[in-house]
Amino acid sequence: MPTLIENRTLKDNIALCSELGLNFIELNMNFPEYQIDKLENTTYFIDAAKNAGIYYTIHLDENLNIADFNPLVTGAYLETVRRTIAVAKQFINLRDTYGNRAQPLVINMHMHHGIFITLPDRKVQMYERDFETYMASFSHFRDSCEKWIYDAPIIICVENTDGFKNYEQKAIDFLLQSPKFKLTWDIGHSKALGEKDAPFLMNHEEHLAHFHIHDGSEKPPKNHLALGDGEIDILERLRLAEKQNSRCVLETKTIEALRKSVKWLKDHEVRQKQ
């Protein structure tokens, strides 16, 4: 399950996770209670997880921008990633006990589009204009993550959101040359965009390692719906996730939608695999 805004505390999220029979929570670093200085209190998080028999994955701040042209900003985000990897290493034993050892522990990230300049006839993406500088940042990022992760069973998964830009696809192709990087398929985001990212994701099917599962529709564009409330062939996507031995987050945004989604899975006899 994801971190839900209706749950103000880790205890609340864990109680719901246990009640619904789910086995992990994706801690979302967009929330103040899951910033890196809070996550570094690993004893608190580990003890709480052990008491409930669950484990964690981590979702990096959506503002994470490791290619920002300001080196002070880039440095702060890189340091956040470094420290997040260190936290994830402390969570590996939880995964080994309550999860699937065959699935590396996931740190999920978004691609930041950067800024654009509006001209009279078009918009110019700065990362596209200064592509070599952009890619140099990703080269440094990939090398750094490989060093920080080293031999730990941790991967960083790049998630689709509102459509990968061409320059982002090139950067992702570069990241995927490293075994430390994989892909997250957010099936709701994908559907709401008319499956714009689906060809790219399917062309990299062997790199799919994480799924954000929620329903969605194209017209009108909606996502984060409870399973069964949209237009997605959920079972087809779950079969693909199983084929790739991917971990799945039921990424609804409300407790009600999460409860409904768990019921939908039970009604369709979908069982989680440890």
C-alpha positions, 0 to 999 in steps of 0.5 A: 500500500502507499502512504495515505494522506488520511493516515497522519502517523506511521502507526495509522498506516501500519494498522491499515496495512495489517488489517487489509492483509498487505505486506508492505508500505511504500514510504513517501518522502513527499510527506514531512513525517517521512523526510530523510532525517525522520527515516534515519531513525531506522530503529523506530521504523524497523521495530514498528514493522516487525511488530506488524510483520510488514516491510517497506519500500521508499518513494523519493520526493517527486521534486527530486531533480538530480540534473538541476543546473544549480550545483547546490540544488543538485548536491542536496538531492544527490545527498538525499539519495545517498542517505535514502540508500543507506536507510534502505540497506537497514530495511533489507532484513525486513524484506527478507523476513516478510517479503520476497528475497527474489525481489530487490528492495525498491526506491522509486523515483520520478523524472523531473522535466526541468523548466521550459522557456516560452517563445511566441511559437513554441516552448523550449525545454531547457534539458533538451536544449542543454542535453549534454549537460543534462546527460552529464548529470545522469552519468554522475548520478548513475555512477554514484548510485552504483557506488552507494548501493554496491552489492546490496539488493536494492534497485532504483525504479524510474516511474512514468508520470505524465509522459516521458519527454524524448530527452528523458527516454534517452536518460532512462535508456542510459540508466537501464544500462546499469543493473541498479536501475529498473522501471516502475509502471504506474498503470493509472498514469499511463491510462489517463494519458492514453497509454502514451508511455506504454510503448516505451515501457513495453519495449523495456519489458525486461526492466519492469520491476515495480508496478503502481496498481490503480484504475484509471480512464482516458476520457475524462482522464482519471487515475488513482481510482479503486480497482474496478472503477476505471477502464484498465484491464487490471488482471492483464497488468497483474499478469505482466507484473507476475511475469516480471516478478515485480512488486505491486503497490495498490496506489489509491489515494484514499482509505476507502479506495484501498479497501475497495481495491483489496476486496476487488483482488479477493473477489477476483482470486488474486493472491499476493505471493511472498 
